[in-house]
Amino acid sequence: MTRFVPGGRDLTEVDFRARLADVRAECATDEEEIELALQVILSASRGPANAEGAATFDYFVAVASRDEEILARDAYSVTIPFEGNRTTVGLLDEVDVAIPLAEGQTGREYRIFVGLALTAEANGPGGTDTTPLESGRRGQSLRFGDRGGLELSAAVVGGAFKALKDTRRTRMTETTPETRSDPRPTPLAALHREQGGKLVDFAGALLPLQFPAGIMAEHKQCRDSAALFDVSHMGQVELTGSGVAAALERLVPGELQKLPEGRQRYTFFTNAAGGILDDLIVARLPAAPPAADADADADEEEEQEEADDLAHLRANLPGIAVRELDDRALIALQGPKAVEVLTRHAPAAGELRFLSLAEMEVAGVPALVSRSGYT
């Protein structure tokens, strides 16, 4: 769920985003009722327009029959505070539900639905189980018990639906969310401010979300002509050492030893089991060993993933020097007229073919120019 401030419609007017991350259930029965203990794990991310320092929203719990007829539903309001510099926070909410049984009845199949309350209907309270009972007893209202909230770190939030079919109680322990440091400015931060850019925390970097002309104008500029993007938050890593290409081939599914100077290869960065950690572009610089350029649309969690990627590189490339180029800006020029625009300031750029790169001056500034855009 994404909630905007009143009247808001674009990304700068997002109040917060909420997500139902996980639901865990334990079920027990006695002669009178089925007792269901739910653990509902929610998370919220702070938006640029959030002035309250918290996210308040509702979620619902509904009990349905086997054929999915809703028998009862109730809604609960939660408030998740964004304390300090935290931008994403998780919450564990506990709800007890009691489903009455007819005399002599040992059980019945029910389905439990949990979701964010997005509509007036979903916010409706309670209900009655009107299913006929063999004993002739009147259907009883399902009872939704009290609940208590426990704050968790964002790292705990996640996972698939888990149904615990026994009576063992499983409690999640309280953890303290890490306090995020202030977002780091990119080398172009002063220029963004000068141009009136609205700067926000994106993957730990201070980047412009939009400029005074507005998102639609920026979109049309990129689609019809050319536009600049500050993507300095994306990792740039230089690898040097004997046999670096052969060593790197153990981590990426692509032939690098025969990669010519000034050429690049789009590939994947893998873990020890061959699973994909990230996508990246590996380039062999002119008269130099390969350099890896990680490409990703990042969020809060991916800042830590980038640090993990660097650690994975160093651990699996013994004897290879791994240097993060975090002092350099990374600028993307995109759009149908990108080549035409760039050649005005760097004529040699017009000679580059796809997936090639070269060192040259752009408007008198030394730069490494790569023709590698593929979006």
C-alpha positions in Angstrom: 0.0 0.0 0.0 1.3 3.5 -0.9 -0.3 6.4 0.9 0.0 9.9 -0.4 -0.5 13.2 1.5 -4.0 14.7 0.8 -4.2 15.7 -2.9 -0.8 14.1 -3.7 -0.2 12.0 -6.8 3.5 11.8 -7.5 6.6 10.3 -5.7 7.5 13.5 -3.8 4.1 13.4 -2.1 4.3 9.8 -0.7 3.6 9.7 3.0 4.6 6.1 3.5 4.5 2.6 2.0 3.2 -0.3 4.1 3.6 -4.0 3.4 2.2 -7.2 4.9 5.5 -9.1 5.2 4.5 -12.4 6.9 1.7 -14.2 8.7 2.2 -17.0 11.2 -0.5 -19.1 12.8 -0.9 -21.6 15.6 -4.2 -23.5 16.0 -5.5 -25.4 19.0 -9.0 -26.9 19.8 -11.0 -27.9 22.8 -14.6 -29.0 23.3 -16.0 -25.5 22.8 -13.9 -23.6 20.3 -11.0 -23.5 17.9 -8.3 -21.1 19.2 -6.2 -19.4 16.6 -3.1 -17.3 17.5 -1.9 -15.1 14.7 1.4 -13.3 14.4 1.0 -10.5 11.7 4.3 -9.0 10.6 4.1 -5.6 8.9 6.6 -3.1 7.7 6.5 0.5 6.7 8.9 2.7 4.7 8.9 6.5 5.2 8.1 8.7 2.2 9.6 12.1 1.3 6.4 13.8 2.4 6.1 12.1 5.8 6.0 14.9 8.4 4.5 12.9 11.3 7.5 10.6 11.8 5.2 7.6 11.8 2.9 5.5 9.6 -0.7 4.7 10.8 -2.8 2.3 8.9 -5.2 -0.6 9.3 -5.1 -4.3 8.4 -7.9 -6.9 8.6 -8.3 -10.5 9.7 -11.2 -12.4 8.2 -12.5 -15.9 8.9 -14.1 -17.8 6.0 -15.7 -21.1 5.4 -14.2 -23.7 3.2 -16.0 -22.3 0.1 -14.6 -18.9 1.1 -17.8 -17.3 2.4 -16.7 -14.6 4.8 -18.0 -15.4 8.3 -16.4 -12.7 10.3 -13.9 -9.9 9.8 -12.3 -7.3 12.0 -9.8 -4.5 11.4 -6.9 -3.3 13.6 -5.1 0.0 13.5 -1.3 0.0 13.9 1.2 2.9 14.2 4.8 2.3 13.3 7.1 5.2 14.3 10.2 6.2 12.3 12.6 7.0 15.2 16.0 8.6 14.6 17.2 8.1 11.0 15.3 4.9 10.3 13.4 4.8 7.1 12.1 1.2 7.2 10.6 -0.3 10.4 8.9 -3.6 11.1 6.2 -4.5 13.6 4.9 -7.8 15.0 1.2 -7.7 15.9 -0.5 -10.6 17.7 -4.2 -11.4 17.4 -6.1 -14.2 19.1 -9.3 -15.5 17.3 -11.8 -17.9 18.9 -14.2 -19.8 16.6 -17.1 -21.5 18.5 -18.0 -25.2 17.9 -21.3 -26.8 18.1 -21.9 -29.4 20.8 -20.3 -32.7 19.8 -18.4 -31.0 16.9 -14.7 -31.8 16.8 -13.8 -29.3 14.2 -14.5 -27.8 10.8 -12.3 -26.4 8.0 -11.9 -22.7 8.0 -9.7 -20.3 6.0 -8.1 -17.2 7.5 -7.4 -14.2 5.4 -5.1 -11.3 6.5 -4.5 -8.2 4.4 -4.1 -4.4 4.4 -7.4 -2.7 4.9 -7.6 -0.8 1.6 -11.4 -0.3 1.3 -14.3 0.7 3.5 -15.6 -2.8 3.3 -12.4 -4.3 4.5 -12.4 -2.0 7.5 -15.9 -3.3 8.6 -15.9 -4.7 12.1 -16.8 -8.2 13.2 -19.6 -10.4 11.9 -21.5 -13.6 12.8 -21.0 -17.2 11.8 -24.5 -18.0 10.5 -23.6 -21.6 9.3 -26.3 -23.9 10.6 -25.3 -26.1 13.5 -26.5 -29.7 13.8 -27.4 -29.2 17.5 -29.7 -26.4 16.6 -27.7 -23.9 18.6 -27.8 -20.4 17.2 -24.6 -19.3 15.4 -22.2 -17.4 17.7 -20.2 -14.4 17.0 -16.5 -15.0 16.5 -14.4 -13.4 19.1 -11.4 -11.4 18.2 -9.1 -11.0 21.2 -6.8 -8.2 22.3 -3.4 -7.9 20.8 0.0 -6.4 21.6 2.6 -5.0 19.4 6.3 -5.7 19.4 8.8 -3.7 17.4 11.3 -5.6 15.2 14.1 -4.6 13.0 13.5 -4.5 9.3 16.0 -7.4 8.9 13.5 -9.7 10.7 10.6 -8.8 8.4 10.1 -11.1 5.5 9.4 -14.7 4.5 6.5 -16.7 3.1 3.3 -17.7 4.8 3.9 -20.3 7.6 1.1 -22.3 9.2 2.1 -24.0 12.5 -0.3 -26.9 12.9 0.7 -27.8 16.5 0.0 -26.1 19.8 3.6 -25.0 20.4 3.9 -21.3 21.0 6.7 -19.7 19.0 7.7 -16.2 20.1 9.7 -13.7 18.1 12.3 -11.9 20.2 12.6 -8.2 20.3 15.5 -6.6 18.4 16.7 -3.1 18.1 16.7 -1.7 14.5 19.9 -0.3 13.3 20.1 3.5 13.2 20.9 4.6 9.6 23.6 7.2 9.1 22.8 10.4 7.3 22.7 9.9 3.5 26.0 10.6 1.8 26.0 13.4 -0.8 27.2 12.6 -4.3 29.8 14.7 -6.0 26.9 16.5 -7.8 24.9 17.4 -4.7 25.8 21.1 -4.9 24.7 21.2 -8.6 21.4 19.5 -7.7 20.6 22.1 -5.0 21.6 24.9 -7.4 19.1 23.6 -10.0 16.3 23.3 -7.3 16.3 19.5 -7.0 14.4 17.9 -4.2 17.0 15.6 -2.5 16.0 12.4 -0.8 17.7 9.4 0.8 18.0 6.7 -1.9 20.1 3.6 -1.0 22.1 5.7 1.4 22.9 8.4 -1.1 21.4 11.9 -1.3 19.9 12.1 -4.7 17.4 14.3 -6.5 13.8 12.9 -6.8 12.6 15.7 -9.1 13.4 19.2 -10.3 11.1 22.3 -10.5 10.0 21.5 -14.1 8.2 18.4 -12.7 8.4 14.6 -13.3 6.3 14.7 -16.4 8.5 17.3 -18.1 11.6 15.3 -17.1 10.0 12.1 -18.5 9.2 13.8 -21.8 12.7 15.3 -22.0 14.2 11.8 -21.7 11.8 10.1 -24.1 12.0 12.8 -26.8 15.6 14.1 -26.4 18.2 13.3 -23.7 18.4 13.6 -20.0 21.1 13.3 -17.3 20.8 11.0 -14.3 23.0 11.1 -11.2 23.5 7.3 -10.6 26.5 7.7 -8.3 24.9 5.4 -5.7 25.7 2.5 -8.0 28.9 0.6 -7.2 32.1 1.1 -9.2 34.9 -1.3 -8.4 38.4 -1.6 -9.8 40.1 -5.0 -9.8 43.9 -5.3 -10.3 46.3 -8.1 -10.1 47.8 -11.1 -12.0 45.2 -13.3 -13.6 42.3 -11.1 -12.6 40.1 -12.0 -15.6 40.5 -15.8 -14.9 39.8 -15.3 -11.2 36.7 -13.2 -11.9 35.3 -15.9 -14.2 34.7 -18.1 -11.2 32.2 -15.5 -10.0 30.4 -14.5 -13.2 29.0 -16.7 -16.0 30.8 -15.0 -18.9 34.1 -15.3 -20.7 36.4 -12.4 -19.6 39.9 -13.6 -20.5 39.3 -12.9 -24.2 37.5 -9.6 -23.6 39.3 -7.0 -25.8 40.5 -3.7 -24.3 37.9 -1.1 -24.4 35.0 -3.6 -24.4 32.4 -4.6 -21.8 30.3 -7.6 -20.9 26.9 -7.5 -19.2 26.7 -10.5 -16.8 25.7 -11.6 -13.3 27.6 -11.7 -10.0 27.0 -15.1 -8.3 27.4 -16.7 -4.9 29.1 -20.0 -4.1 26.0 -22.0 -5.2 25.6 -20.2 -8.5 22.7 -18.0 -7.3 22.5 -14.5 -8.6 23.6 -11.8 -6.1 23.4 -8.8 -8.6 23.8 -7.9 -12.2 26.9 -6.0 -13.3 28.9 -4.9 -16.3 32.6 -6.0 -16.5 34.8 -3.7 -18.6 38.4 -4.2 -19.7 39.9 -0.7 -19.6 42.4 0.3 -22.2 45.8 -1.0 -21.2 44.4 -2.1 -17.8 42.7 -5.1 -16.1 38.9 -5.5 -15.9 36.9 -3.2 -13.8 33.5 -4.2 -12.5 30.6 -1.8 -12.5 27.5 -3.0 -10.5 24.2 -1.8 -12.0 21.0 -1.9 -9.8 18.0 0.1 -8.9 18.7 0.1 -5.2 16.6 0.6 -2.1 17.4 0.8 1.7 18.2 -2.9 2.0 20.5 -3.0 -1.1 23.0 -0.6 0.5 24.0 -3.4 2.8 23.8 -5.9 -0.1 26.4 -3.8 -2.0 28.7 -4.0 1.0 28.2 -7.8 1.1 29.0 -8.0 -2.6 32.4 -6.2 -2.0 33.1 -8.6 0.9 32.2 -11.6 -1.4 34.6 -10.2 -4.1 37.5 -9.9 -1.7 36.9 -13.3 -0.1 36.8 -15.1 -3.5 39.6 -13.2 -5.3 42.7 -13.9 -3.3 45.7 -11.9 -4.6 43.5 -9.5 -6.4 43.2 -5.9 -5.3 39.6 -4.7 -4.9 39.1 -1.0 -4.8 35.8 0.7 -4.5 35.7 3.9 -6.6 33.4 5.7 -4.2 35.0 9.1 -4.8 33.8 9.3 -8.4 30.5 10.5 -9.8 28.6 8.2 -12.2 26.4 10.0 -14.7 24.0 8.4 -17.1 23.0 10.3 -20.3 19.9 8.6 -21.8 17.4 9.3 -24.5 17.3 9.1 -28.4 19.5 12.2 -28.8 22.1 11.1 -26.2 24.9 10.6 -28.7 24.1 13.8 -30.5 24.2 15.8 -27.3 27.4 14.2 -26.0 29.4 14.6 -29.2 29.0 18.4 -28.8 31.2 18.2 -25.7 33.2 15.0 -26.5 33.5 14.4 -30.3 35.2 11.0 -29.8 32.1 9.7 -28.0 30.3 9.5 -31.4 32.7 6.7 -32.5 31.9 4.4 -29.6 29.8 1.3 -30.4 27.5 -0.5 -28.0 29.3 -2.1 -25.0 32.5 -0.2 -25.7 34.3 2.5 -23.6 37.2 4.9 -23.8 38.9 7.6 -21.8 38.3 11.1 -23.1 37.6 14.7 -22.0 34.0 15.8 -21.7 33.8 19.6 -21.8 37.4 19.7 -20.8 37.0 17.3 -17.8 38.7 13.9 -17.9 36.2 11.1 -17.9 35.7 7.4 -18.7 32.8 7.2 -21.3 30.9 4.0 -21.6 28.2 3.2 -24.2 26.5 0.6 -22.2 22.9 1.8 -21.6 20.4 -1.0 -22.2 17.1 0.2 -20.5 
